Amino acid sequence: MSQLLGIITRLQSLQENAVSNEPSQRFFEVEGEKRCSVKYFDKTDTFELEVFQKDEKPQSYQFDNIDMIAIEIFDLLQ
């Protein structure tokens, strides 16, 4: 459960440090390999999750709920 709390803390920090002009971004890695990135858009109060998979084009997903994106990131890091 502590890993999930760590993810939520990072997402909350992303929200708090957001600047209206540009989206804030964070990367999540496992053993040095980027699994996904998250951008937070202050204007719309939404998150964009970009999932990286080997030899594939990154896929993007939109979230307006911090808990839902945290669970998705948690699953990606397992």
N, C-alpha and C positions, 0 to 999 in steps of 0.2 A: 504494500500500500504506500510505502514511502516514496517509491518511484513515481507513482501517480501524483502525489502531493508536490513533488519536485517539478513535474511537468506543469501543473496548475500554477505553481509559483512563478515559473518562467513565463507563462502566458500572461499572468497578471502584470508582471514587470513590463512585458511588451506593451500592454494596454496603457500603463501609467507613463511610460516614456515615449508614447506616440506623439509625433509632430503632425499637425494637420496637412502639411504640404506633401509629405512622402510617407509611404507605409513603412512601419518598423518590421524588421525581419530577424528571425532566429533559425538556426539549424539544429537538428537533432541527429546525433551520430551513435553508432554502436561500433566499438573497437576501431575508431578512426574512419569508419565508412559512413558517409552521409546517407541517412535513410529518408529524411524529409526536411522541408523548410516550411516555416509558417510566417506569413505576413499578416499584420494587423492594419486595417484601414479605419482610421479614426472617424472620418466623415460618415461612414456607413455603419460603424461599430460591428464590423464583420472580420472574420479570419479567412485566409486562403491557405489551404494545406496543399503543398506540392510534394508528391510522393516520387522518390527516385528508385527505379528498379534497373538492375543491370541489363545493359543492351536494349533498353526500351526508352521511349520518349516519356519524360515526366508527366504525370497526371495531376490535375488540379481539382480541388474540391472546395466549396464555400461552406462556411459555418457561421451561424450567428449566436451560438451557444458555447461558452468556454468549456463546459463539462463534456459536451459531445466531442469537441476537437481533442480534448485531453485524453479521452478514452481511445480515440482513433490513433493518436500518437503512441499511447501506451501499447496498443496492439502491434503497431509497426516496429517498436523497439524490442519486442519479445523474440 
